[in-house]
Amino acid sequence: MVIRKGRLNMPTSTTAEQDGLTSRLPDPTTLFPELTALAGALAKATLNGAIPPATVGLVQLRAGQIAGSTYHTVRQSGLLREAGETEERIAAVVSWRDAPYFTPPERVALELVESVLMGKASGERVTDDLFARASAHYDDLALWTLTLAIAQICFFIPVAAIAKPIPGRPLGQNYRT
């Protein structure tokens, strides 16, 4: 591993390239072709420009981390890298509260996804205080977009947990044939 100009260059080999990895189930789009359109519609809705694509990626990475999903953590990290995010920001998502790399709107978005997915033993998951802080940074369209970004990753978390697509492989090549 080499660090150059604030970026971490990882070895090119990934676990997805190792022999013997297989998913538990085949690609669901072979059984449910309409999932491709659904996934495309969700992606279009979350990338409507109301919030930065980086915020969507950071929120979805945090959701994958909370769910304990290697597949989603690897996928979202890779998408963030492709979009030009630094290794520092990607690595610090797990400890965003004390990391210096995030803007106030990104912080409230990360807090929101944590509240939705982690909740508390009792009481509201998303308190009026958290909603008010989110509303200070995002208008109605942006709040709905952020809500849909969380819903989008939450839709795919059970897919990864049950079917176990192979981390690091491109879509369409990450399930058994």
ZIHURA-V98617 format. One record per residue. N is the residue number from 1. OMEGA is omega in degrees with one decimal (none if undefined). Layout:
N,OMEGA
N,OMEGA
This chain:
1,-176.0
2,176.4
3,179.2
4,175.0
5,176.3
6,179.9
7,-179.0
8,177.9
9,-178.6
10,174.6
11,-176.5
12,179.3
13,175.5
14,178.5
15,179.7
16,-179.6
17,179.8
18,178.1
19,171.6
20,177.9
21,176.6
22,176.0
23,178.7
24,-175.5
25,175.7
26,177.3
27,-177.1
28,-179.0
29,174.8
30,179.2
31,-178.2
32,-176.1
33,-179.4
34,177.1
35,178.1
36,178.6
37,178.9
38,178.9
39,178.1
40,179.2
41,177.3
42,178.7
43,179.3
44,-179.8
45,-176.9
46,-179.9
47,-177.3
48,178.7
49,-179.3
50,173.7
51,-178.7
52,176.4
53,178.6
54,178.9
55,176.4
56,-179.0
57,179.3
58,179.0
59,-178.7
60,173.5
61,-179.8
62,177.0
63,177.6
64,177.6
65,-179.2
66,-179.5
67,-177.5
68,-176.1
69,175.8
70,-179.4
71,-177.0
72,178.8
73,178.3
74,-178.5
75,-177.6
76,176.2
77,179.0
78,178.7
79,177.4
80,176.8
81,179.8
82,179.9
83,176.0
84,177.6
85,-180.0
86,176.9
87,-179.3
88,179.9
89,179.9
90,-178.3
91,-174.7
92,179.4
93,-178.6
94,-179.6
95,-171.9
96,-174.7
97,-178.7
98,178.4
99,-176.8
100,-167.9
101,-170.5
102,178.6
103,176.0
104,176.8
105,177.4
106,179.8
107,-179.7
108,176.2
109,177.6
110,176.7
111,179.9
112,179.9
113,176.5
114,-179.9
115,179.6
116,-172.5
117,-176.9
118,177.6
119,177.9
120,178.7
121,177.8
122,178.8
123,-178.7
124,174.3
125,179.0
126,-178.0
127,175.7
128,178.5
129,179.2
130,178.7
131,179.2
132,178.5
133,177.1
134,180.0
135,177.6
136,-178.8
137,-172.7
138,174.2
139,-176.4
140,179.3
141,-179.8
142,177.6
143,175.9
144,178.6
145,177.4
146,177.0
147,179.2
148,176.0
149,176.9
150,178.7
151,-179.5
152,-178.9
153,178.2
154,175.2
155,-174.1
156,178.9
157,177.7
158,177.3
159,-178.9
160,-177.5
161,-176.2
162,-174.7
163,-179.5
164,173.4
165,-174.3
166,-180.0
167,174.8
168,178.1
169,178.8
170,174.8
171,-178.1
172,178.3
173,-173.9
174,177.2
175,176.6
176,-179.3
177,none
